[in-house]
Amino acid sequence: MSTLASLPLGQRPSGRTALRADWVLGHGPQGHRLLRNAEVVIEDGRILHVGCRFGGDVARRVDLGAALISPGFIDLDALSDLDTTLLAIDHQPGWAKGRVWPQSYVERGPYEMYTPEELAFQKRFAFAQLLLNGITTAAPIASLFYRAWGETVAEFDAAAEAALDLGLRVYLGPAYRAGGMVCTAPGVLEPVLDEARGLHGLAEAEGFIQRWQGAGGDLVRGLLAPDRVETCTEALLRRTFAAAEALDVPVRLHMAQGEMEREAMARQHGMTAPAWLASLGLLSPRLIAPHGTHATDADLDLYAQNGVSIVHCPLVSGRFGGLLRSFGKLRAKGVTIAMGTDTAPPDMLMTLHTGLMMARAAEGRADATSSADLWEAATLGGARALGRTDLGRIEAGARADLAVLGLDEVWMTPTIDPITTLVAGGSGRAVRATFVDGRLSMRDGQVAGMDMQAARQRAQTQFDGLVAKYPERSWGHPPLSQLFPPSFPMEEYDA
């Protein structure tokens, strides 16, 4: 019997490999099912067998012991930058803290606050963190607040290369927009539109997808990502959905996610964002829509009627007072719910735990939503949103995208049902290994092709450099000491 340490990091093990664990979350005709003392056999990137001991020949058997082998998590709003929303957790209002461009900054001309090398690095660092947390499929999301306008093809070329190098399944496309919100006076936010720039961004995204679709043995697929609904014009959205049909890719559009959007949509169109898209005939199963926290009942009905998927990101929503109303109600309506980490840390287990508590708080009862409901959203829900029947499940023929979660740590004791235990008491620290397409991409905190400690130091230095520029793009240009004062009065001493 082999050990996990015997498998080559960053490679597919040669020949058939049987992974045995105390628990396996297999898949059957009725959906996920827990299998006790079971094994999963993988070969050439696919699952060959799941269940009792495999009777055929295998090159090796790996005993994972007190662990759960789960489908890898699917993250459709996956953190892919150095998260600037952390600065806003205790520093509000956003318009005064660099979360919206002031008019004076726009008049100077917005510019890229990171170099091309820094933009490429932050994607690579973020992808490694996703693998640490058992995430095997990701649709990256990054802030445009510190950008000149949208994301660039060059950084997404680098992102695709990083995904192939590290071994992560990705849906990629540079975000584009036809406008942005600008602070023209204290507390006054106005949209500034440049439709031609948005259409140019769409054309560049189409070209990127045509070059990368199916790369790396289908590890890379395309995604069209108009940034936020209030920054899009009708023409941009119509052309986006036409391009998505031609390319056969999903569209991710953030909407029904905040007061700023709701107010902007009311001024521009006299209705909510989902109602506006419905009036344009653009709601469809191709649409993936984070976050839904400000959706009305009528909006949610439109989602259900048109097959729109919601990406639920409870950690970032909860930090800013947002609440999906509710997870249970959406399931009852038949809306597909996928999950997204969105913020730092990109910890899917922490996200599921937060989502469980918020779902129950939204309905005021403990039986409103279960741990299994959240786990299903993070696996099968994401697969449904992407139109994939080969992801999010462990069954013969599916892709060998697996997360191995340990149950033998002191802080995981006592263990009950493994799903409940991991949702209620787990974190990314429980993830012992991540397999993507049969390749061992992460093991015991090590990511193939990445020195995580050196990367951590570089990431912190890069983030500090960005924060130093915040006064340039904040209303009134106050110093950092006023923008982001410490939680408590601070005294500093010589080292």
C-alpha positions in Angstrom: 0.0 0.0 0.0 1.5 3.4 -1.1 1.2 6.7 0.7 0.2 10.1 -0.7 3.8 11.2 -0.4 4.8 8.6 -2.9 2.8 10.3 -5.7 4.7 12.8 -7.9 3.6 16.4 -7.2 2.5 18.2 -10.3 2.0 15.1 -12.4 -0.5 12.4 -13.1 0.6 9.2 -11.5 1.4 6.6 -14.2 -1.1 3.8 -14.6 -4.2 3.2 -12.7 -4.2 4.6 -9.2 -6.6 3.5 -6.4 -7.3 6.0 -3.7 -8.8 4.5 -0.5 -10.3 6.5 2.3 -12.6 6.1 5.3 -15.2 8.2 3.4 -15.9 8.9 -0.3 -18.6 11.2 -1.6 -19.6 9.1 -4.6 -22.4 9.8 -7.0 -25.4 7.7 -7.9 -28.8 8.1 -9.7 -30.2 10.2 -6.9 -27.1 12.4 -6.5 -24.3 12.4 -4.0 -24.0 9.5 -1.6 -21.5 8.8 1.2 -19.5 5.6 0.8 -17.8 4.1 3.9 -14.3 2.5 3.5 -14.4 2.9 -0.3 -11.9 3.6 -3.0 -11.7 5.7 -6.2 -9.7 4.5 -9.2 -8.3 7.2 -11.6 -6.6 6.7 -14.9 -5.6 9.2 -17.6 -7.5 12.1 -16.0 -10.8 10.3 -15.5 -12.5 8.3 -12.8 -12.6 4.6 -13.7 -14.3 3.2 -10.6 -15.8 4.3 -7.3 -17.1 2.0 -4.5 -15.9 -1.2 -3.1 -12.3 -2.5 -3.7 -11.6 -2.5 -7.4 -11.2 -6.0 -8.8 -9.0 -5.0 -11.8 -5.3 -4.4 -12.0 -3.9 -1.1 -10.6 -0.4 0.3 -10.6 -0.7 1.3 -6.9 -3.1 1.7 -4.0 -2.9 4.8 -1.8 -4.4 4.6 1.7 -5.6 8.1 2.7 -7.0 6.9 6.1 -9.3 9.1 8.1 -10.2 11.4 5.2 -13.0 12.3 2.8 -12.5 12.1 -0.9 -14.9 14.6 -2.4 -15.4 16.1 -5.8 -13.2 19.1 -6.1 -14.9 22.4 -5.3 -16.2 24.6 -8.2 -15.7 28.3 -7.5 -17.5 30.5 -10.0 -16.5 33.8 -8.4 -13.0 32.8 -7.5 -10.7 35.3 -5.9 -7.8 36.1 -8.4 -6.2 39.2 -7.0 -4.9 40.6 -3.8 -8.2 41.4 -2.2 -8.8 45.1 -1.7 -12.2 44.5 -0.2 -10.4 43.6 3.0 -9.6 47.4 3.3 -13.3 48.1 3.4 -14.3 45.6 6.2 -13.9 48.3 8.9 -13.5 51.4 6.7 -16.7 53.0 5.3 -18.3 54.6 3.4 -16.9 53.2 0.2 -17.0 56.4 -1.8 -14.7 58.0 0.8 -12.3 55.1 1.0 -11.1 54.6 -2.5 -13.9 52.1 -3.5 -15.2 54.5 -6.2 -13.2 56.8 -8.4 -13.4 60.5 -7.5 -14.0 63.0 -10.3 -10.5 64.5 -9.8 -8.9 61.1 -10.4 -10.9 60.5 -13.6 -9.9 64.0 -14.9 -6.2 63.1 -14.4 -6.7 59.9 -16.3 -7.1 56.5 -14.6 -4.0 54.3 -14.9 -2.9 50.8 -14.1 -1.7 50.6 -10.5 0.1 47.3 -11.1 2.8 46.5 -13.7 2.1 43.7 -16.2 4.4 41.4 -14.1 2.5 42.2 -10.9 -0.9 41.5 -12.7 0.5 38.1 -13.9 1.9 37.3 -10.4 -1.3 38.0 -8.6 -3.3 35.5 -10.8 -0.6 32.8 -10.2 -0.6 33.4 -6.5 -4.4 33.3 -6.3 -4.6 30.2 -8.4 -2.2 28.4 -6.0 -4.4 29.5 -3.0 -7.4 28.0 -4.7 -5.7 24.7 -5.0 -4.7 24.9 -1.3 -8.4 25.1 -0.6 -9.5 22.1 -2.7 -10.9 24.2 -5.5 -10.4 22.4 -8.8 -12.5 24.6 -11.2 -12.4 28.3 -11.0 -13.9 31.3 -12.9 -11.6 34.1 -11.6 -12.9 37.5 -10.4 -10.7 40.5 -9.7 -11.4 44.1 -8.8 -11.4 46.8 -11.5 -11.2 49.6 -8.9 -7.4 49.9 -9.3 -7.4 49.4 -13.1 -7.1 51.8 -15.9 -10.4 50.4 -17.2 -10.8 46.7 -17.8 -8.6 43.6 -17.6 -6.1 43.0 -20.4 -5.5 40.1 -22.8 -1.9 40.0 -21.7 -2.7 39.3 -18.1 -5.1 36.6 -19.1 -2.6 35.0 -21.4 -0.4 34.8 -18.3 -3.4 33.5 -16.3 -4.0 30.7 -18.7 -0.3 29.8 -18.7 -0.3 29.8 -14.8 -3.4 27.6 -14.7 -1.7 25.0 -17.0 1.5 25.2 -15.1 -0.1 24.8 -11.6 -2.8 22.4 -12.7 -6.1 24.2 -12.2 -9.2 24.0 -14.4 -10.3 27.5 -15.3 -13.0 29.4 -17.2 -11.2 32.6 -18.4 -12.0 35.8 -20.1 -10.8 39.4 -19.4 -13.5 41.5 -17.7 -14.7 44.5 -19.8 -17.2 47.3 -19.2 -18.8 50.3 -20.9 -18.5 52.6 -17.9 -17.9 53.1 -14.2 -19.3 54.9 -11.2 -17.7 58.2 -10.3 -17.9 60.2 -7.1 -18.8 63.7 -8.2 -19.5 65.1 -4.7 -19.5 63.6 -1.2 -21.9 60.6 -1.4 -23.0 61.4 -5.0 -22.2 58.6 -7.5 -22.7 59.1 -11.2 -22.2 56.6 -14.1 -19.6 57.6 -16.7 -20.1 55.7 -19.9 -17.8 54.9 -22.8 -19.6 52.3 -24.9 -16.9 52.1 -27.6 -14.3 51.1 -25.0 -16.6 48.4 -23.7 -17.2 47.0 -27.2 -13.5 47.0 -27.8 -13.0 45.0 -24.6 -15.6 42.5 -25.8 -13.8 42.0 -29.1 -10.5 41.4 -27.3 -12.2 38.9 -25.0 -13.6 37.0 -28.0 -10.2 36.8 -29.5 -8.7 35.5 -26.3 -11.3 32.8 -26.0 -10.8 31.7 -29.6 -7.1 31.2 -29.0 -7.3 29.4 -25.6 -10.5 27.4 -25.8 -9.8 23.8 -24.9 -6.1 24.3 -24.2 -4.2 21.9 -21.9 -6.4 19.0 -22.6 -9.5 21.1 -22.0 -8.3 22.6 -18.7 -8.9 26.1 -20.2 -12.3 27.2 -21.4 -13.7 30.6 -22.2 -16.1 32.9 -20.2 -17.4 36.3 -21.2 -17.3 38.6 -18.2 -19.0 42.0 -18.6 -18.1 43.4 -15.2 -21.2 44.8 -13.5 -24.6 45.4 -14.9 -24.7 49.1 -14.0 -21.5 49.6 -16.1 -23.0 47.9 -19.2 -25.1 49.4 -22.0 -27.8 47.6 -23.9 -25.6 47.3 -27.0 -22.7 45.8 -25.1 -25.0 43.2 -23.4 -26.7 42.2 -26.6 -23.4 41.7 -28.4 -22.0 39.8 -25.4 -24.8 37.3 -25.5 -24.6 36.9 -29.3 -20.9 36.3 -28.9 -21.6 33.8 -26.2 -23.9 31.8 -28.4 -21.4 31.8 -31.2 -18.5 30.7 -29.0 -20.7 28.4 -26.8 -19.5 29.9 -23.6 -21.2 31.1 -20.4 -21.7 34.8 -19.5 -21.0 35.9 -15.9 -22.6 39.2 -15.0 -22.7 40.6 -11.5 -26.1 42.0 -10.7 -28.7 42.3 -7.9 -25.7 42.7 -5.6 -25.9 46.2 -3.9 -27.5 49.5 -3.3 -25.3 51.4 -5.6 -26.3 49.2 -8.5 -30.0 49.3 -7.5 -30.0 53.1 -7.4 -28.1 53.3 -10.7 -30.5 50.9 -12.5 -33.5 52.8 -11.2 -32.2 56.0 -12.6 -31.0 54.6 -15.9 -33.8 52.1 -16.7 -36.6 52.5 -14.1 -36.3 48.9 -13.0 -34.1 46.3 -11.3 -31.2 44.7 -13.2 -32.9 41.3 -13.6 -36.1 42.9 -14.9 -34.1 45.0 -17.4 -32.3 42.0 -18.8 -35.7 40.2 -19.0 -37.1 43.1 -20.9 -34.2 42.7 -23.4 -34.8 38.9 -23.7 -31.3 38.2 -22.3 -32.0 36.0 -19.3 -31.1 32.4 -20.1 -29.3 29.3 -18.8 -26.1 30.7 -20.2 -26.1 33.5 -17.6 -24.3 33.1 -14.3 -25.2 35.9 -11.9 -23.4 36.6 -8.7 -24.6 37.6 -5.9 -28.4 38.0 -5.8 -28.4 39.5 -2.3 -30.5 42.5 -3.4 -32.8 40.6 -5.7 -36.6 41.0 -5.2 -39.0 38.0 -5.2 -40.0 39.0 -8.7 -36.3 39.0 -9.7 -35.8 35.5 -8.3 -38.9 34.3 -10.2 -37.3 35.6 -13.4 -34.2 33.7 -12.6 -36.2 30.5 -12.0 -38.3 31.0 -15.2 -35.2 31.6 -17.4 -32.7 29.1 -16.0 -30.3 31.7 -14.6 -27.7 30.4 -12.1 -26.8 32.4 -9.0 -23.3 32.3 -7.6 -23.7 32.6 -3.8 -20.7 34.3 -2.1 -21.9 34.4 1.6 -18.5 35.4 3.1 -18.0 38.6 1.2 -21.8 39.4 1.3 -22.0 38.8 5.1 -19.0 41.1 5.7 -20.9 44.0 4.3 -24.3 43.2 5.6 -25.7 41.4 2.5 -27.9 38.4 2.8 -29.3 36.0 0.2 -33.0 35.7 0.9 -32.8 32.9 0.8 -30.8 29.8 -0.1 -33.8 27.6 0.7 -36.2 29.7 -1.2 -34.1 29.6 -4.3 -33.7 25.9 -4.1 -37.5 25.6 -3.8 -37.9 27.7 -6.9 -35.6 25.4 -8.8 -32.8 28.0 -9.3 -29.3 26.5 -9.7 -27.1 27.8 -6.9 -23.3 27.7 -7.4 -20.7 28.9 -4.9 -18.0 31.6 -5.0 -15.2 32.5 -2.6 -14.9 36.1 -4.0 -12.8 37.4 -1.1 -9.8 36.5 1.0 -9.3 34.0 2.3 -10.5 31.9 -0.7 -11.5 29.2 1.7 -14.5 27.2 0.4 -15.2 25.4 3.7 -15.3 28.8 5.5 -17.6 30.0 2.8 -19.9 27.0 3.2 -20.1 27.4 7.0 -20.9 31.1 6.6 -23.5 30.2 4.0 -25.1 27.6 6.3 -25.5 30.1 9.1 -26.8 32.9 6.8 -29.3 30.6 5.2 -30.8 29.6 8.5 -30.8 33.2 9.8 -32.6 34.4 6.7 -35.5 32.0 7.4 -35.2 32.0 11.2 -35.1 28.2 11.5 -32.5 25.5 11.8 -34.0 23.1 9.2 -34.1 25.7 6.4 -30.8 24.5 4.8 -28.4 21.6 5.5 -24.7 21.2 5.3 -25.3 18.8 2.4 -27.2 21.5 0.5 -24.2 23.8 0.6 -21.8 21.0 -0.4 -23.9 20.2 -3.3 -23.9 23.8 -4.4 -20.1 23.9 -4.3 -19.9 20.8 -6.5 -23.0 19.8 -8.5 -24.4 23.4 -8.5 -21.3 24.8 -10.1 -21.2 21.9 -12.7 -24.9 22.6 -13.6 -24.2 26.3 -14.0 -21.4 25.5 -16.4 -23.5 22.8 -18.2 -21.0 20.1 -17.3 -22.0 16.6 -16.4 -18.4 15.5 -16.1 -17.5 17.8 -13.1 -18.7 18.1 -9.5 -19.2 14.3 -9.0 -17.3 11.1 -8.4 -18.6 8.5 -10.8 -17.1 6.4 -13.6 -16.4 8.6 -16.6 -16.2 11.9 -14.8 -13.1 14.0 -14.7 -10.7 13.1 -11.9 -11.0 16.4 -10.1 -10.8 15.5 -6.4 -10.3 17.1 -3.0 -8.9 15.0 -0.1 -10.0 16.4 3.2 -8.5 15.1 6.4 -10.6 14.1 9.4 -7.8 13.1 11.8 -6.8 16.4 13.3 -7.4 17.3 16.9 -9.5 20.3 15.9 -11.7 18.0 13.9 -12.6 15.9 16.9 -15.2 14.6 17.6 -16.1 13.8 14.0 -19.7 12.9 13.2 -21.0 12.8 9.6 -18.0 13.9 7.6 -19.9 16.6 5.6 -21.4 18.2 8.7 -18.1 18.0 10.5 -16.2 19.7 7.7 -18.8 22.4 7.1 -19.3 23.2 10.8 -15.7 22.9 12.0 -13.4 22.7 9.0 -11.4 25.2 7.0 -9.0 25.1 4.1 -6.4 23.6 6.5 -8.4 20.4 6.3 -7.5 20.0 2.6 -4.6 17.5 2.3 -4.5 17.1 -1.5 -6.1 18.4 -4.7 -6.2 16.4 -7.9 -7.2 18.1 -11.2 -7.7 16.0 -14.3 -5.9 13.2 -12.4 -2.8 15.4 -11.7 -1.7 15.9 -8.1 -1.7 19.7 -8.1 -1.4 20.2 -4.3 -0.3 18.0 -1.4 0.1 19.0 2.2 0.3 22.7 1.5 2.7 22.4 -1.4 1.6 23.5 -4.9 3.5 22.2 -7.8 5.7 24.9 -9.3 5.2 27.5 -6.5 7.2 28.5 -3.5 4.3 29.6 -1.3 6.4 31.3 1.3 8.4 33.4 -1.2 5.1 34.1 -3.0 3.5 35.3 0.2 6.2 37.8 0.9 6.0 39.1 -2.7 2.2 39.3 -2.5 2.4 41.4 0.7 4.9 43.8 -0.7 2.8 44.2 -3.9 -0.3 44.8 -1.9 1.4 47.4 0.3 2.5 49.2 -2.8 -1.0 49.4 -4.1 -2.4 50.6 -0.8 0.2 53.5 -0.8 -1.5 54.8 -3.9 -5.0 54.9 -2.4 -4.9 58.6 -1.6 -4.6 59.4 -5.3 -8.0 57.7 -6.0 -10.0 58.6 -2.9 -12.3 61.6 -2.5 -10.4 64.6 -1.1 -7.1 62.6 -1.3 -6.7 62.1 2.5 -3.5 60.5 3.9 -3.5 56.7 4.5 -3.6 57.4 8.3 -7.1 58.9 7.8 -8.3 56.4 5.1 -7.4 53.3 7.0 -6.8 54.1 10.7 -5.8 51.1 12.9 -8.5 49.2 14.9 -7.2 50.6 18.2 -4.8 53.4 18.9 -1.3 52.2 17.9 2.1 52.7 19.5 5.1 51.8 17.5 8.6 50.9 18.8 12.0 50.4 17.3 12.6 46.8 16.2 
